[in-house]
Amino acid sequence: MKKLGIHFFLISIIQISVAQVPAIEWQNTIGGDMYDWLYSIEQTSDGGYILGGHSESGVFGDKVDSSRGGSDYWIVKLDSFGEIEWQNTIGGDNQDQVYDIKQTLDGGYIVGGYSSSSLSGEKSENYIGINSNPDYWVVKLDSLGEIEWQNTIGGDQQDYLWYVGQTIDGGYILGGLSESELSGDKTEEKIGYSDYW
């Protein structure tokens, strides 16, 4: 029993000492002249990284596209050393905010967030909610960040998309919250102030 206790103690010491000396391989500060928020990062099949967030910045610093509205989707692809390979600013005339991005089976990307923009900029559908209430906004990008398709999904009130993922049948699963009644794309009445959707 004593040997077991001593053995465990030594392993813990080794784990702690190893954990205290991590070395930074690389780092990169990426941004423009206003507020830039990163909400999702995933390693890609080529060893690089895909970043998803939103930006209020115009052309400045690392940002190469002008602002479309209040905030825009800002997708940035990095190589394995953290250097920018490409980026894309996607948005309309109001608030567009990314909360999740995943690489898809075809090597492209599925981007999820919410939008209160009307038909403007890259937004191909008007908002569904009353008084610019936000809707789910799903954008499918190819491997170079160009838009393949997009979909605005929502009801009459606020609908916030927090998660996107690809399913085994090649489709996509979305998760977030909704304050909408039965309206627009919403096929059930709300239960509380806000519900899973």
BELKABEL-V461915 format. One record per backbone hydrogen bond with DSSP energy under -0.5 kcal/mol. NH is the residue of the N-H (numbers start at 0). CO is the residue of the C=O. Records with the same first field share a line. If there is no record, write none. Layout:
# BELKABEL-V461915
NH=CO  CO
This chain:
# BELKABEL-V461915
4=0
5=1
6=2
7=3
8=4
9=5
10=6
11=7
12=8
13=9
14=10
15=11
16=12
17=13
18=14
19=15
20=17
21=18
29=27
36=53
38=36  51
39=51
41=49
43=47
46=43
48=77
49=41
50=75
51=39
52=73
53=36
54=71
55=34
59=57  62
61=30
62=30  59
70=93
71=54
72=89
73=52
74=87
75=50
76=85
77=48  75
78=82
81=78
84=76
85=76
87=74
89=72  87
95=70
96=113
98=111
99=111
101=109
103=107
106=103
108=140
109=101
110=138
111=99
112=136
113=96
114=134
115=94
119=117  122
121=90
122=90  119
128=132
129=155
131=128
132=129
134=114
135=152
136=112
137=150
138=110
139=148
140=108  138
141=145
144=141
147=139
148=139
150=137
152=135  150
158=133
159=176
160=158
161=159  174
162=174
164=172
166=170
169=166
172=164
174=162
176=159
177=194
178=157
182=180  185
184=153
185=182
194=177
196=175
